[in-house]
């Protein structure tokens, strides 16, 4: 099975970071929460009691 190319092209990091100040606060809060949840999945969260 051949892999599909991504439907989008990844943005350079500097372009992505430059857009952060213009994002609405609610979106930034959701993105931050998702990043923290993902990091907890990757390396665990000591605040969850070993889950």
N, C-alpha and C positions, 0 to 999 in steps of 0.2 A: 504494500500500500504506500503510495507516494505521499509525502507530507505536503500540506498546503502552505503556501507562503502566507505570512501574516496579512490580515486585512488592512493593516495600517503600518506605517513606517515609524519606528521609534524616534522620538525627538532627542536631540542632543541635550545633555544634562543642563547646560547653561541656559538653554531656551526654556526648559521646564522650570528651573528655579527662578528665572526672571518673571514667570507668570504668577508665582505664588502671591506676591503683594496685591494683585488685582482680584484674587479669588474672594468670594463672599465668606464671611466668618463661619456660617453654618457648614459650608462645603469643607473648609479647612478643618473644622471640628470632626466631621465624618471621616475625612482622610486620615487624620491623626489617630482616631480611634481604631480604624482598620489597620493602620501600620503597627500599632501597639499589639492588637490582637494577633496579627501575623507573626510578629516577633515572639510573642508568648508561645505560639504554636511551634515555632522553630526551636527555641531554646528553653522553654518552660517558664512558668511564672511562680517564683517562690511565694508570692502572696496567695496562691491558690491551694496551698497545703499539699503540694506534690501531685496535683492532677496532671 
